[in-house]
Amino acid sequence: MERRDVDDRFNTPICEEDLEDGEYPPSNQNRRQDNKLTDTHLTADDTGRIKNELDKLQDTYKTAIKTMKGANNQLDTEMSRQTQTKWELEHQTKRTNDYEAQIEKISKDIASMRSHLKMINDGCRHCPAGWILMNSVCYYFPFMDSSGVKTWQRAREFCQMYDGDLAVIDSKDKENSTVNILINNHDSSKFPMGFWIGLRDVHEEGTWKWLDGTVLVEGYWNDGEPNDINDEDCAGVYPNENFFKAWNDVPCGVTMKWICEKAPTSTN
């Protein structure tokens, strides 16, 4: 092709009619827009596939809701069972505590009856009326209000009138038996009153001694006792459930109940 022919082609004018007839080629921008429209068009297969996916999601959702409801129901049932188990445990614990309290009371009653049994079997024959035979010794406990209260010295003189003296509690068995007698016969509505025993602080020696002259070896003092406040030189025993902590030192001039002891006498 000659150069002139090429130049003539480019120099040939384009008429408006030619554009309307579509003879002029479309631009690149128009072609890109057509491709976009073609790409966003959904076919019937696409619609069906999306519908199937939605159905599956709905089925999965329904299954999850059903599973969650079942789990909640099972949780409610288990919580109800645990609540009943807790109630039963509280009930059984209360029953156990009641049984333990009954056993403790019965044990104390048995100990009291044993001491009274000795008094019935032997006391009338070996101890004066109103005295109790315990640990092979006759004891006197002035529990009645009419007996009054006395200072340590007056209480000792009372015991000596009956050929006895204030009690010597020099063993664990004697201490346990004595405190049990006090607990079982003490009026709990009143302030726990002490009972004089035959133990005092000897000033010149600074030592606690029994009236029979023996030095105290094992004491059953309450916590912090003896503290010797206000010349507390005489000892008293109290109805303390822990009999290992039942003694206090008290000023000898204070008035309290007392415990006498004496050897049993034969009726022969």
C-alpha positions in Angstrom: 0.0 0.0 0.0 1.3 3.3 -0.9 1.7 6.0 1.7 -0.7 8.1 0.0 -3.5 5.6 0.4 -2.8 5.4 4.1 -2.9 9.1 4.5 -6.2 9.3 2.6 -7.8 6.8 5.0 -6.9 8.8 8.1 -7.9 12.0 6.5 -11.3 10.7 5.4 -14.0 12.6 7.4 -16.4 10.7 9.6 -20.1 11.6 9.2 -22.7 11.7 12.0 -24.7 9.2 10.0 -21.8 6.8 10.1 -21.8 6.9 13.9 -25.5 6.3 14.2 -25.2 3.3 11.9 -22.7 1.8 14.3 -19.9 1.6 11.9 -17.6 3.4 14.3 -16.0 0.8 16.7 -17.0 1.0 20.5 -14.5 2.5 22.9 -12.6 0.4 25.6 -14.6 2.0 28.4 -17.9 0.8 27.0 -16.5 -2.7 26.6 -15.5 -2.7 30.4 -19.0 -1.7 31.5 -20.6 -4.5 29.4 -18.3 -7.0 31.1 -19.3 -5.9 34.5 -23.0 -6.3 33.7 -22.3 -9.7 32.4 -20.3 -10.7 35.5 -23.1 -9.7 38.0 -25.8 -11.6 36.2 -27.0 -14.7 38.3 -27.9 -17.8 36.5 -30.7 -20.2 37.5 -28.1 -22.6 38.8 -26.6 -19.9 41.0 -30.0 -19.1 42.5 -30.7 -22.8 43.2 -27.3 -23.3 44.8 -27.8 -20.2 47.1 -31.3 -21.4 48.1 -29.8 -24.8 49.0 -27.2 -23.2 51.2 -29.8 -21.1 52.9 -31.9 -24.2 53.6 -28.9 -25.9 55.1 -28.1 -22.9 57.3 -31.7 -22.8 58.5 -31.6 -26.5 59.3 -28.3 -26.1 61.2 -29.8 -23.2 63.1 -32.9 -25.2 64.0 -30.8 -28.1 65.2 -28.6 -25.8 67.3 -31.7 -24.2 68.9 -33.1 -27.7 69.7 -29.8 -28.8 71.1 -29.5 -25.7 73.3 -33.0 -26.2 74.6 -32.2 -29.8 75.5 -29.0 -28.8 77.2 -30.9 -26.1 79.2 -33.6 -28.6 80.2 -30.9 -31.1 81.3 -29.1 -28.3 83.3 -32.4 -27.4 85.1 -33.0 -31.0 85.9 -29.4 -31.4 87.3 -29.7 -28.2 89.3 -32.9 -29.4 90.8 -31.3 -32.7 91.8 -28.3 -30.9 93.4 -30.7 -28.7 95.4 -32.5 -31.8 96.7 -29.1 -33.4 97.5 -28.1 -30.2 99.4 -31.4 -30.3 101.4 -30.9 -33.9 102.2 -27.3 -33.3 103.3 -28.5 -30.5 105.6 -31.2 -32.7 107.0 -28.8 -35.6 107.7 -26.3 -33.2 109.3 -28.9 -31.9 111.6 -29.9 -35.5 112.6 -26.3 -36.3 113.2 -25.9 -33.3 115.5 -29.1 -34.2 117.3 -27.9 -37.8 117.9 -24.5 -36.5 119.2 -26.3 -34.2 121.6 -28.5 -37.0 122.8 -25.5 -39.3 123.2 -23.7 -36.7 125.3 -26.7 -36.1 127.5 -27.2 -39.9 128.0 -23.5 -40.3 128.9 -23.9 -37.6 131.5 -27.1 -39.1 132.8 -25.4 -42.5 133.1 -22.4 -41.0 135.0 -24.9 -39.2 137.4 -26.9 -42.4 137.9 -23.8 -44.4 138.7 -22.8 -41.9 141.4 -26.3 -42.0 142.8 -26.4 -45.8 142.6 -23.4 -45.9 144.9 -25.2 -43.6 147.2 -28.3 -45.8 147.2 -26.3 -49.1 147.6 -23.6 -47.9 150.0 -24.3 -44.3 151.0 -27.0 -45.1 153.5 -24.8 -47.7 155.1 -21.5 -45.9 155.0 -22.2 -42.1 154.7 -24.4 -39.9 156.8 -27.8 -38.8 155.3 -27.3 -36.1 152.7 -23.7 -37.2 151.9 -22.7 -39.0 148.7 -20.3 -42.0 148.5 -17.9 -41.3 145.5 -14.4 -42.7 144.9 -14.7 -44.5 148.2 -15.1 -41.2 150.1 -18.2 -39.5 151.5 -18.9 -36.0 150.1 -21.3 -33.3 151.1 -22.5 -30.7 148.5 -24.7 -27.9 149.9 -26.7 -27.4 146.7 -29.9 -26.1 148.4 -30.2 -22.4 148.8 -31.1 -22.8 152.4 -27.6 -24.0 153.1 -26.3 -20.6 152.4 -22.7 -19.6 151.6 -19.6 -19.3 153.7 -16.1 -18.0 153.8 -13.3 -20.6 153.3 -12.6 -20.8 157.0 -16.3 -21.0 158.0 -16.8 -23.7 155.4 -14.0 -25.7 156.8 -15.4 -25.4 160.3 -18.7 -26.7 159.1 -17.0 -29.8 157.6 -15.0 -30.4 160.8 -18.3 -30.4 162.8 -19.1 -33.6 160.9 -15.7 -35.1 161.4 -14.6 -34.2 157.9 -12.8 -31.3 156.2 -12.9 -29.5 152.9 -12.4 -31.8 149.9 -9.0 -32.8 148.6 -9.1 -33.3 144.8 -5.7 -34.7 144.0 -6.5 -36.9 141.0 -8.1 -36.6 137.6 -10.8 -39.1 138.5 -11.8 -37.1 141.6 -11.8 -33.9 139.6 -13.9 -35.4 136.8 -16.4 -36.9 139.3 -16.7 -33.7 141.4 -17.2 -31.4 138.4 -19.8 -33.8 136.9 -21.8 -33.6 140.2 -21.6 -29.8 140.1 -22.8 -29.6 136.5 -25.6 -32.1 136.9 -26.9 -30.3 140.0 -26.1 -26.6 139.1 -28.9 -24.3 138.2 -27.8 -23.0 134.8 -30.1 -19.9 135.1 -27.8 -18.6 137.8 -24.3 -17.4 137.7 -22.0 -20.4 138.1 -20.9 -20.3 141.7 -17.7 -21.7 143.0 -17.3 -24.4 145.7 -14.5 -24.2 148.3 -12.0 -27.1 148.3 -9.2 -27.8 150.8 -6.5 -26.1 148.9 -4.7 -22.8 149.8 -1.6 -20.8 149.1 0.8 -21.0 152.1 2.3 -17.5 152.2 5.6 -18.3 153.9 6.4 -20.9 151.3 4.5 -19.5 148.3 3.2 -22.9 147.6 -0.3 -24.3 147.2 -1.0 -27.2 149.6 -3.9 -29.4 150.5 -5.2 -29.5 154.0 -3.6 -32.9 154.6 -0.2 -31.2 154.2 0.6 -32.5 150.7 1.9 -30.1 148.1 -0.2 -29.6 144.9 1.3 -31.6 142.1 -1.3 -31.3 139.4 -3.8 -28.5 139.3 -6.9 -28.0 137.2 -6.7 -24.2 136.9 -8.7 -22.1 134.5 -6.7 -20.1 131.9 -4.7 -17.4 133.7 -5.2 -18.9 137.1 -4.0 -18.7 139.8 -3.3 -15.0 139.4 -3.3 -13.9 143.1 -5.2 -10.7 142.6 -6.4 -9.1 145.9 -4.7 -11.8 148.0 -6.5 -14.8 146.4 -5.1 -17.5 148.6 -7.9 -20.1 148.6 -9.1 -22.3 145.8 -12.6 -23.0 144.5 -13.9 -25.5 141.9 -16.5 -24.4 139.4 -19.0 -26.4 137.2 -17.0 -26.0 134.0 -17.6 -28.5 131.3 -13.9 -28.8 130.7 -12.9 -30.1 134.1 -9.3 -29.6 133.3 -10.0 -25.8 133.6 -12.3 -25.7 136.6 -10.3 -24.1 139.4 -9.9 -20.4 140.4 -8.0 -18.8 143.2 -10.3 -16.6 145.3 -9.9 -14.3 148.3 -10.5 -16.5 151.4 -13.0 -14.0 152.8 -15.4 -14.3 149.9 -18.6 -16.4 150.6 -19.3 -19.4 148.3 -20.6 -22.9 148.5 -18.3 -25.6 149.6 -17.5 -29.4 149.4 -16.9 -31.5 152.5 -15.3 -34.9 152.5 -14.9 -37.6 155.1 -14.1 -41.3 155.4 -17.1 -43.7 155.2 -18.2 -45.4 158.4 -19.2 -49.0 158.8 -22.6 -49.9 160.1 -21.3 -53.1 161.7 
